[in-house]
Amino acid sequence: MDALRECVRVSGSLRVCAHVLGGRGSLYACVNVRQHPVAGCYIERFLDRLTPLNKDVERCVNITNTEQRDEEGTVSEVREEPVLVEPNVAKKANSIAKPPHLVYSPASPDASPPPSSKDPVKYGELIVLGYNGSLPNGDRGRRKSRFALYKRSKANGVKPSTVHTTATPQAVKAVSSKEQHSISYTLSRNHTVVVEYTHDADTDMFQIGRSTESPIDFVVMDTVPGSQSSDETQITQSTISRFACRIKCQRTAPYTARIFAAGFDTSKNIFLGEKAAKWKNPDGHMDGLTTNGILVMHPRGGFTDESRPGVWREISVCGNVYTLRETRSAQQRGKLVEGESNVLQDGSLIDLCGATLLWRTAEGLFHTPTSRHIEALRQEINAARPQCPVGLNTLAFPSLRPRAASSAAGAAAAAVVAAGAEEKQPWAYLRCGHVHGHHDWGHRTAGDADARECPMCRTVGPYVALWLGCEPGFYLDAGAPTHALTPCGHVCSEKTARYWAQIPLPHGTHAFHTACPFCATQLSGEPGYVRLIFQGPVD
């Protein structure tokens, strides 16, 4: 530091700043030379005095410009200033290796954190199909449209241990104890099999269900297709189990995730009554199914544009794989599938009989576009100024996530903004794909919304508003949003639309149909999506 003080004392025209870089004790010096004809000698003297101080000293001579960090953490560039340096000194200064250009910005909430030993290990995420980025009432607490599974600070997994085949005192104690996990299989009034579970230090357990009690990590309610407001999401009777399923993740690489039917209640027990499907396997272990069952489908080829739909299977309480029952709640189980397992892979679908979840691995999410990327695509489309081919007014997709108004004045302002956005809202004829602004003419028959005639090609079909799909977990690639799913009008990339248009999702007790992942509306027509035709500005 004496060299630094001397440099400052010798030349008052030098602005010298130095600070210690964290963790190494090395010195980073930034010298800005201003209007001094012989300033080069002071730079040389400063560097010569500074070098012996530390072998790890990093020298940075910034002659043309300097950078300053603003309060938000971003790095901004300061205007260049002319300087005078002796030629031989400038040549030597330029030969010094400069550090790489620093780019810093605050991490976005949806961006994947850079790998670090201090960052928690992320097993993956569960995304509820039918919600376009968030629940209609907003994501709150344990109830949200997207759940992230991180490595716990302490393992809470369990594994089977002792089996009691009769109502022994040990079995009664295991069931009544709130510190002991157990599964009870009631075979008859006088015969119950109790399986004790002990702590497993190698796994983390996460439970999913409709219950809001503490054992449930992720609360999932029934999904109403096409619902966009809280008034439309009222369920008279839910078909999702209160303790639907549980997922066990290996705490060590490769962090394998396995799914099991049923979850432990507040007493850490799972009860399978007399009417539940249950049996004893050839190896002597008990197993069973829940009332409405937990169905899983693993796509063939992973979650890519080249993958194909897999076969829906049912997962048992012990994690075995079976073919589907004749109906969702039939007591007769399907056949055991030997060559398949309950290991979740990127793109696996989990159906809870009322809601379907998409499992995305941490590696899969790393290659998935983020909300920031989708927002950039929206702005790129709007920057192209697409126009209505009839009204010639400029069209624009609305913001992905409008903020809720917190006051009466805010609500009034939001209403004005919404009205302006509605005027620019893109609409499309789903038979041909021509994009227009909103208009009320073109009805072939009164009151038939599906019989609108396109003024460009005279094709008759549905005429709906277009909404950008903003849940990035549903995207297969980062392609431009050029296709719309029918009949809801959610816009996404071509590969994403093609993938979801071929995935059959469980519906009711024994039916399957394709549906939009952003709103759960059943897809119609063939192939279930349409390529959009935008018209550019005439000027």
C-alpha positions as CSV (number, residue, x, y, z in Angstrom):
1,M,0.0,0.0,0.0
2,D,3.0,2.3,0.4
3,A,3.5,2.2,-3.3
4,L,-0.1,3.1,-3.8
5,R,0.2,6.1,-1.5
6,E,3.4,7.2,-3.2
7,C,1.8,7.1,-6.6
8,V,-1.1,9.2,-5.4
9,R,1.3,11.7,-3.7
10,V,3.5,12.1,-6.7
11,S,0.8,12.7,-9.2
12,G,-2.4,14.5,-8.1
13,S,-3.7,14.0,-11.6
14,L,-4.0,10.3,-11.1
15,R,-7.2,8.8,-9.8
16,V,-6.2,5.5,-8.2
17,C,-8.6,3.0,-6.7
18,A,-7.7,-0.3,-5.1
19,H,-9.6,-2.9,-3.2
20,V,-8.9,-6.5,-2.1
21,L,-10.5,-9.3,-4.0
22,G,-12.4,-11.7,-1.7
23,G,-10.8,-15.0,-0.7
24,R,-7.3,-14.5,-2.1
25,G,-5.9,-11.4,-0.6
26,S,-4.6,-10.2,-4.0
27,L,-4.8,-6.6,-5.0
28,Y,-6.8,-5.3,-7.9
29,A,-5.7,-1.8,-9.0
30,C,-7.5,0.4,-11.5
31,V,-5.6,3.5,-12.7
32,N,-7.3,6.1,-14.8
33,V,-4.9,8.6,-16.3
34,R,-6.2,12.1,-16.9
35,Q,-4.5,14.9,-18.8
36,H,-0.9,14.3,-17.8
37,P,1.8,14.3,-20.4
38,V,4.2,12.1,-18.4
39,A,1.6,9.9,-16.5
40,G,3.1,6.7,-18.0
41,C,6.1,6.9,-15.7
42,Y,3.9,7.0,-12.7
43,I,2.0,3.9,-13.9
44,E,5.3,2.1,-14.4
45,R,6.5,3.1,-10.9
46,F,3.2,2.0,-9.4
47,L,3.3,-1.4,-11.0
48,D,7.0,-2.0,-10.2
49,R,6.4,-1.2,-6.5
50,L,3.1,-3.2,-6.4
51,T,4.4,-6.5,-7.9
52,P,6.7,-7.7,-5.0
53,L,3.9,-7.3,-2.5
54,N,2.0,-10.4,-3.6
55,K,2.6,-13.1,-6.2
56,D,-1.1,-13.2,-6.9
57,V,-1.3,-9.5,-7.6
58,E,-3.6,-8.8,-10.6
59,R,-2.7,-5.7,-12.6
60,C,-5.2,-3.9,-14.6
61,V,-4.3,-0.7,-16.4
62,N,-7.4,0.9,-17.9
63,I,-6.3,3.8,-20.2
64,T,-9.3,4.2,-22.4
65,N,-12.2,3.7,-20.2
66,T,-13.3,2.3,-16.8
67,E,-16.3,0.5,-15.5
68,Q,-18.4,1.2,-12.5
69,R,-20.9,-0.9,-10.8
70,D,-24.3,0.6,-10.2
71,E,-26.5,0.0,-7.1
72,E,-28.5,-2.8,-8.8
73,G,-25.4,-4.9,-9.4
74,T,-25.1,-4.4,-13.1
75,V,-22.0,-3.3,-14.8
76,S,-22.3,-0.2,-17.0
77,E,-19.7,1.3,-19.2
78,V,-18.4,4.9,-18.7
79,R,-17.6,7.2,-21.6
80,E,-14.1,7.1,-23.1
81,E,-11.7,9.9,-22.2
82,P,-8.6,10.9,-24.2
83,V,-5.3,10.3,-22.5
84,L,-1.6,11.1,-23.2
85,V,0.9,8.3,-22.6
86,E,4.5,7.9,-23.9
87,P,4.6,5.4,-26.8
88,N,7.1,2.9,-25.2
89,V,5.1,2.9,-22.0
90,A,1.8,2.4,-23.8
91,K,3.2,-0.6,-25.7
92,K,4.3,-2.2,-22.5
93,A,1.0,-1.5,-20.8
94,N,-0.9,-3.0,-23.7
95,S,1.1,-6.2,-23.4
96,I,-0.3,-6.8,-19.9
97,A,-3.0,-9.5,-19.9
98,K,-6.3,-7.9,-19.2
99,P,-9.0,-9.8,-17.2
100,P,-12.1,-10.9,-19.0
101,H,-14.9,-8.4,-19.4
102,L,-17.1,-8.6,-16.3
103,V,-20.8,-9.0,-16.9
104,Y,-23.0,-9.0,-13.8
105,S,-26.8,-9.0,-13.5
106,P,-29.2,-10.1,-10.7
107,A,-30.3,-13.7,-11.0
108,S,-33.8,-14.1,-12.3
109,P,-36.2,-16.1,-10.1
110,D,-36.8,-18.7,-12.9
111,A,-33.2,-19.0,-14.1
112,S,-31.2,-22.1,-13.1
113,P,-28.6,-21.2,-10.5
114,P,-25.0,-21.8,-11.5
115,P,-23.5,-25.0,-10.1
116,S,-21.8,-24.4,-6.8
117,S,-21.0,-26.5,-3.7
118,K,-23.0,-24.1,-1.6
119,D,-26.2,-24.3,-3.8
120,P,-28.8,-26.8,-2.8
121,V,-29.1,-29.8,-5.0
122,K,-32.2,-29.6,-7.2
123,Y,-33.8,-33.0,-7.9
124,G,-36.4,-31.6,-10.3
125,E,-39.8,-29.9,-10.6
126,L,-43.4,-30.9,-10.7
127,I,-45.6,-28.7,-13.0
128,V,-49.4,-28.9,-12.9
129,L,-50.9,-29.1,-16.3
130,G,-53.7,-26.7,-17.0
131,Y,-52.1,-23.5,-15.6
132,N,-50.3,-20.9,-17.7
133,G,-47.5,-20.0,-15.3
134,S,-49.5,-19.7,-12.0
135,L,-52.8,-20.6,-10.4
136,P,-55.8,-18.3,-11.1
137,N,-55.7,-17.0,-7.5
138,G,-51.9,-16.8,-7.5
139,D,-49.3,-19.2,-6.1
140,R,-49.4,-19.3,-2.3
141,G,-47.5,-21.4,0.2
142,R,-47.6,-25.1,-0.6
143,R,-50.3,-24.6,-3.2
144,K,-48.9,-23.5,-6.5
145,S,-48.7,-24.5,-10.1
146,R,-45.0,-25.4,-10.0
147,F,-43.1,-27.3,-7.2
148,A,-39.3,-27.5,-6.9
149,L,-37.8,-30.5,-5.1
150,Y,-34.5,-29.6,-3.4
151,K,-32.2,-31.8,-1.3
152,R,-33.2,-31.5,2.3
153,S,-30.8,-30.5,5.0
154,K,-31.6,-33.8,6.8
155,A,-32.9,-37.0,5.1
156,N,-36.5,-37.9,5.9
157,G,-36.9,-41.0,3.7
158,V,-38.2,-44.2,5.0
159,K,-37.9,-47.9,3.9
160,P,-39.8,-51.1,4.9
161,S,-38.5,-53.2,7.8
162,T,-40.5,-55.4,10.1
163,V,-43.7,-57.1,8.9
164,H,-46.5,-58.1,11.4
165,T,-49.0,-60.5,10.0
166,T,-51.4,-60.4,13.0
167,A,-52.7,-57.8,15.4
168,T,-49.8,-58.2,17.8
169,P,-48.9,-55.6,20.4
170,Q,-45.9,-54.6,18.3
171,A,-48.2,-54.0,15.3
172,V,-50.6,-52.0,17.4
173,K,-47.7,-49.9,18.8
174,A,-46.4,-49.3,15.3
175,V,-49.8,-48.0,14.1
176,S,-50.5,-45.9,17.1
177,S,-47.0,-44.3,17.3
178,K,-46.6,-40.9,15.7
179,E,-42.9,-41.5,15.4
180,Q,-43.1,-44.7,13.5
181,H,-44.1,-44.9,9.8
182,S,-46.3,-47.9,8.9
183,I,-48.6,-49.3,6.2
184,S,-51.7,-51.3,7.3
185,Y,-53.3,-53.8,4.9
186,T,-56.7,-54.9,6.2
187,L,-57.5,-58.3,4.7
188,S,-60.5,-59.0,6.8
189,R,-62.0,-58.0,10.1
190,N,-59.7,-60.3,12.0
191,H,-56.6,-60.2,9.8
192,T,-54.4,-57.1,9.2
193,V,-50.9,-57.0,8.0
194,V,-48.8,-54.1,9.3
195,V,-45.5,-53.2,7.7
196,E,-43.2,-51.0,9.7
197,Y,-41.0,-48.4,8.0
198,T,-37.6,-47.2,9.4
199,H,-35.5,-44.1,8.6
200,D,-33.6,-44.1,5.4
201,A,-30.6,-41.8,5.5
202,D,-30.1,-42.1,1.7
203,T,-33.3,-40.7,0.5
204,D,-35.5,-37.6,0.7
205,M,-39.3,-38.0,0.7
206,F,-41.8,-35.6,-0.7
207,Q,-45.6,-36.1,-0.4
208,I,-48.3,-34.8,-2.7
209,G,-52.1,-34.6,-2.2
210,R,-55.2,-32.6,-1.7
211,S,-54.8,-32.3,2.1
212,T,-53.4,-29.1,3.6
213,E,-52.1,-30.9,6.6
214,S,-48.4,-30.7,7.5
215,P,-47.3,-34.1,6.0
216,I,-48.2,-32.9,2.5
217,D,-45.4,-30.9,0.9
218,F,-47.3,-29.9,-2.3
219,V,-51.0,-29.3,-2.2
220,V,-52.8,-30.1,-5.5
221,M,-56.4,-29.4,-6.3
222,D,-58.6,-30.6,-9.2
223,T,-57.9,-28.8,-12.5
224,V,-60.8,-27.3,-14.3
225,P,-60.2,-27.3,-18.1
226,G,-60.1,-23.7,-19.5
227,S,-60.6,-22.0,-16.1
228,Q,-59.0,-18.6,-15.9
229,S,-60.6,-17.1,-12.7
230,S,-61.3,-18.2,-9.2
231,D,-65.0,-18.4,-9.8
232,E,-64.5,-21.1,-12.4
233,T,-62.3,-23.3,-10.2
234,Q,-64.9,-24.3,-7.6
235,I,-65.0,-28.1,-7.3
236,T,-68.1,-29.7,-5.8
237,Q,-66.4,-33.1,-5.0
238,S,-62.7,-33.8,-5.5
239,T,-61.4,-37.1,-6.9
240,I,-57.8,-36.4,-5.8
241,S,-56.8,-38.4,-2.7
242,R,-55.9,-36.4,0.4
243,F,-52.6,-38.2,0.6
244,A,-52.2,-39.1,-3.1
245,C,-48.6,-40.2,-3.6
246,R,-45.0,-39.8,-2.4
247,I,-41.7,-39.3,-4.3
248,K,-38.4,-40.6,-2.9
249,C,-35.2,-39.0,-4.3
250,Q,-31.7,-40.4,-3.9
251,R,-29.5,-38.0,-2.0
252,T,-26.5,-38.9,-4.0
253,A,-25.8,-38.7,-7.8
254,P,-27.5,-39.4,-10.1
255,Y,-30.4,-38.3,-7.7
256,T,-32.9,-40.9,-8.9
257,A,-36.5,-40.1,-8.2
258,R,-39.1,-42.8,-7.6
259,I,-42.8,-42.5,-7.2
260,F,-45.1,-44.5,-4.9
261,A,-48.9,-44.5,-4.6
262,A,-50.4,-43.2,-1.3
263,G,-48.8,-40.9,1.3
264,F,-48.4,-41.1,5.0
265,D,-50.9,-39.1,7.1
266,T,-50.4,-37.0,10.2
267,S,-50.0,-40.2,12.2
268,K,-47.4,-41.4,9.7
269,N,-49.6,-44.3,8.6
270,I,-51.1,-45.5,5.4
271,F,-54.3,-47.5,5.7
272,L,-55.7,-49.7,3.0
273,G,-59.2,-50.8,4.0
274,E,-61.1,-54.0,3.1
275,K,-62.4,-52.5,-0.2
276,A,-59.0,-51.4,-1.5
277,A,-57.2,-53.5,-4.0
278,K,-54.4,-55.3,-2.1
279,W,-52.6,-58.6,-2.4
280,K,-49.5,-60.6,-1.3
281,N,-46.8,-60.9,-3.9
282,P,-45.0,-64.3,-4.6
283,D,-42.1,-63.1,-2.5
284,G,-44.4,-62.7,0.5
285,H,-44.5,-58.9,0.6
286,M,-47.8,-57.0,0.7
287,D,-48.8,-54.5,-1.9
288,G,-51.9,-52.5,-3.0
289,L,-53.5,-49.7,-5.0
290,T,-55.3,-46.5,-3.9
291,T,-59.0,-46.0,-4.6
292,N,-58.6,-44.0,-7.9
293,G,-55.0,-44.9,-8.5
294,I,-51.8,-43.1,-9.5
295,L,-51.1,-43.4,-13.2
296,V,-47.7,-42.7,-14.8
297,M,-46.6,-42.3,-18.4
298,H,-42.9,-42.2,-19.4
299,P,-42.4,-40.7,-22.9
300,R,-40.3,-42.7,-25.3
301,G,-37.1,-40.9,-26.1
302,G,-37.3,-38.4,-23.3
303,F,-38.8,-34.9,-23.4
304,T,-37.7,-33.9,-26.9
305,D,-39.4,-33.2,-30.2
306,E,-38.4,-36.7,-31.3
307,S,-40.0,-38.5,-28.4
308,R,-43.2,-40.5,-28.7
309,P,-46.0,-41.1,-26.2
310,G,-45.4,-44.0,-23.8
311,V,-48.0,-46.4,-22.3
312,W,-49.9,-45.3,-19.2
313,R,-49.3,-47.6,-16.2
314,E,-50.5,-47.7,-12.6
315,I,-48.1,-47.4,-9.7
316,S,-48.7,-49.4,-6.5
317,V,-48.1,-48.5,-2.9
318,C,-44.8,-50.3,-3.0
319,G,-43.8,-48.7,-6.3
320,N,-44.4,-51.7,-8.6
321,V,-45.7,-51.1,-12.1
322,Y,-49.0,-52.6,-13.3
323,T,-51.2,-52.3,-16.4
324,L,-54.4,-50.2,-16.0
325,R,-57.5,-51.6,-14.3
326,E,-60.7,-51.8,-16.4
327,T,-62.0,-48.7,-14.6
328,R,-60.2,-46.2,-12.4
329,S,-61.5,-47.6,-9.1
330,A,-62.0,-51.3,-10.0
331,Q,-60.8,-53.7,-7.2
332,Q,-59.2,-56.1,-9.6
333,R,-55.6,-55.0,-10.3
334,G,-53.9,-55.1,-13.7
335,K,-51.0,-57.3,-14.7
336,L,-47.5,-56.8,-13.3
337,V,-45.1,-55.2,-15.9
338,E,-41.7,-56.7,-15.3
339,G,-39.6,-54.6,-17.6
340,E,-40.7,-51.1,-16.3
341,S,-40.0,-49.3,-13.1
342,N,-41.3,-46.4,-11.0
343,V,-38.2,-44.2,-11.8
344,L,-39.3,-40.8,-13.0
345,Q,-37.5,-39.4,-16.1
346,D,-37.6,-36.0,-17.7
347,G,-41.1,-35.5,-19.2
348,S,-42.8,-38.2,-17.1
349,L,-46.5,-37.5,-16.5
350,I,-48.2,-38.3,-13.2
351,D,-52.0,-38.4,-13.1
352,L,-53.8,-38.1,-9.7
353,C,-57.3,-38.5,-11.0
354,G,-58.2,-34.8,-11.1
355,A,-54.9,-33.2,-11.9
356,T,-51.9,-34.2,-14.0
357,L,-48.3,-33.3,-13.1
358,L,-45.3,-33.1,-15.4
359,W,-41.9,-34.1,-13.9
360,R,-38.9,-32.2,-15.2
361,T,-35.4,-33.1,-14.1
362,A,-32.8,-30.5,-13.2
363,E,-30.8,-31.4,-16.3
364,G,-33.9,-31.2,-18.5
365,L,-34.8,-27.7,-17.1
366,F,-31.3,-26.6,-17.9
367,H,-32.1,-26.9,-21.6
368,T,-35.6,-25.4,-21.2
369,P,-36.3,-21.8,-22.1
370,T,-37.0,-19.5,-19.2
371,S,-39.7,-17.0,-18.6
372,R,-37.3,-14.3,-19.6
373,H,-36.7,-16.0,-22.9
374,I,-40.4,-16.3,-23.6
375,E,-40.9,-12.6,-22.7
376,A,-38.1,-11.8,-25.2
377,L,-40.0,-13.8,-27.9
378,R,-43.2,-11.9,-27.1
379,Q,-41.4,-8.5,-27.4
380,E,-39.8,-9.7,-30.7
381,I,-43.2,-10.5,-32.2
382,N,-44.6,-7.2,-31.0
383,A,-41.6,-5.3,-32.4
384,A,-42.4,-6.8,-35.8
385,R,-45.7,-4.8,-35.7
386,P,-48.1,-7.4,-37.0
387,Q,-51.2,-5.9,-38.4
388,C,-54.8,-6.9,-38.9
389,P,-55.2,-7.4,-42.6
390,V,-58.6,-5.8,-42.6
391,G,-58.5,-3.0,-40.0
392,L,-54.8,-2.4,-40.5
393,N,-54.4,-1.8,-36.8
394,T,-51.2,-2.9,-35.1
395,L,-51.5,-6.1,-33.0
396,A,-49.6,-7.0,-29.8
397,F,-49.5,-9.9,-27.4
398,P,-50.3,-8.7,-23.9
399,S,-47.8,-8.9,-21.0
400,L,-47.2,-12.5,-19.7
401,R,-47.9,-11.8,-16.1
402,P,-49.9,-8.6,-15.4
403,R,-49.6,-7.4,-11.9
404,A,-52.6,-7.4,-9.6
405,A,-53.9,-4.0,-8.6
406,S,-53.5,-3.2,-4.9
407,S,-55.8,-0.2,-4.7
408,A,-58.9,1.3,-6.3
409,A,-56.8,3.7,-8.3
410,G,-54.6,0.8,-9.4
411,A,-57.6,-1.2,-10.4
412,A,-58.9,1.6,-12.5
413,A,-55.5,2.1,-14.1
414,A,-55.3,-1.7,-14.8
415,A,-58.7,-1.6,-16.4
416,V,-57.6,1.2,-18.8
417,V,-54.5,-0.8,-19.6
418,A,-56.5,-4.0,-20.1
419,A,-58.9,-2.1,-22.4
420,G,-56.0,-0.9,-24.5
421,A,-54.5,-4.4,-24.6
422,E,-57.8,-5.8,-25.7
423,E,-57.9,-3.5,-28.7
424,K,-54.5,-4.9,-29.8
425,Q,-55.2,-8.5,-28.8
426,P,-54.4,-10.9,-31.7
427,W,-57.3,-13.1,-32.8
428,A,-57.1,-16.0,-35.3
429,Y,-59.3,-18.2,-37.4
430,L,-58.3,-21.6,-36.3
431,R,-59.2,-23.4,-39.6
432,C,-56.8,-21.4,-41.7
433,G,-54.5,-19.6,-39.1
434,H,-55.0,-16.0,-40.4
435,V,-54.4,-13.6,-37.5
436,H,-56.7,-10.5,-37.2
437,G,-57.7,-8.0,-34.7
438,H,-61.0,-8.5,-32.8
439,H,-64.2,-7.8,-34.7
440,D,-67.8,-8.9,-34.4
441,W,-68.7,-9.5,-38.0
442,G,-68.3,-12.7,-40.1
443,H,-70.9,-14.9,-38.4
444,R,-72.4,-17.4,-40.8
445,T,-75.2,-18.3,-38.3
446,A,-76.4,-16.2,-35.4
447,G,-75.1,-17.4,-32.1
448,D,-72.7,-19.9,-33.5
449,A,-69.2,-18.9,-32.4
450,D,-67.6,-21.8,-34.3
451,A,-69.0,-20.6,-37.6
452,R,-66.9,-17.4,-38.4
453,E,-65.8,-16.8,-42.0
454,C,-62.2,-15.6,-42.5
455,P,-62.2,-12.5,-44.8
456,M,-58.9,-13.5,-46.3
457,C,-59.6,-17.0,-47.5
458,R,-63.4,-17.5,-46.8
459,T,-62.7,-20.5,-44.5
460,V,-65.4,-21.0,-41.9
461,G,-64.3,-22.1,-38.4
462,P,-63.7,-21.0,-34.8
463,Y,-62.4,-17.4,-34.2
464,V,-60.6,-17.1,-30.8
465,A,-58.2,-14.8,-29.0
466,L,-54.5,-15.8,-29.0
467,W,-52.6,-16.1,-25.7
468,L,-48.9,-16.8,-25.4
469,G,-48.1,-19.9,-23.4
470,C,-45.9,-18.6,-20.6
471,E,-45.2,-21.8,-18.6
472,P,-41.6,-22.5,-19.8
473,G,-41.6,-26.1,-18.4
474,F,-44.1,-27.2,-21.1
475,Y,-41.8,-26.1,-23.9
476,L,-39.7,-28.6,-25.8
477,D,-37.5,-26.0,-27.4
478,A,-36.8,-22.3,-27.6
479,G,-38.3,-21.9,-31.0
480,A,-40.5,-18.9,-32.1
481,P,-44.2,-19.1,-31.1
482,T,-45.6,-19.7,-34.5
483,H,-48.4,-22.2,-33.8
484,A,-51.7,-22.1,-31.8
485,L,-53.4,-25.1,-30.1
486,T,-57.0,-25.5,-31.0
487,P,-59.6,-24.6,-29.8
488,C,-58.1,-22.6,-26.9
489,G,-55.7,-20.4,-28.9
490,H,-52.6,-20.8,-26.7
491,V,-49.5,-20.0,-28.8
492,C,-46.2,-21.9,-28.5
493,S,-43.4,-23.2,-30.7
494,E,-44.2,-25.8,-33.5
495,K,-42.4,-28.6,-31.8
496,T,-44.1,-27.9,-28.5
497,A,-47.6,-27.9,-30.2
498,R,-46.8,-31.1,-32.1
499,Y,-45.7,-32.9,-29.0
500,W,-48.7,-32.1,-26.8
501,A,-51.1,-32.8,-29.6
502,Q,-50.1,-36.4,-29.6
503,I,-50.0,-37.1,-25.8
504,P,-53.2,-38.8,-24.5
505,L,-54.1,-37.6,-21.0
506,P,-56.5,-39.4,-18.6
507,H,-60.0,-38.1,-18.5
508,G,-62.6,-39.4,-16.1
509,T,-62.6,-43.0,-15.0
510,H,-61.4,-44.7,-18.2
511,A,-61.2,-42.2,-21.1
512,F,-58.1,-40.4,-22.6
513,H,-57.8,-37.4,-24.8
514,T,-55.2,-34.8,-25.8
515,A,-55.3,-31.4,-24.1
516,C,-53.6,-28.1,-24.0
517,P,-50.9,-28.0,-21.3
518,F,-51.5,-24.3,-20.6
519,C,-55.3,-24.6,-19.9
520,A,-56.2,-28.3,-20.0
521,T,-58.8,-27.7,-22.7
522,Q,-59.4,-30.8,-24.8
523,L,-57.8,-30.4,-28.3
524,S,-60.0,-30.6,-31.3
525,G,-59.5,-31.0,-35.0
526,E,-56.6,-32.7,-36.7
527,P,-53.8,-32.4,-35.8
528,G,-54.9,-30.2,-32.8
529,Y,-52.9,-27.1,-33.7
530,V,-52.6,-24.6,-36.6
531,R,-49.8,-22.6,-38.0
532,L,-50.4,-18.8,-37.6
533,I,-50.3,-16.4,-40.5
534,F,-49.3,-12.9,-39.5
535,Q,-49.3,-9.9,-41.8
536,G,-46.5,-7.4,-41.5
537,P,-46.9,-3.6,-41.5
538,V,-47.8,-2.2,-44.9
539,D,-45.4,0.7,-44.4
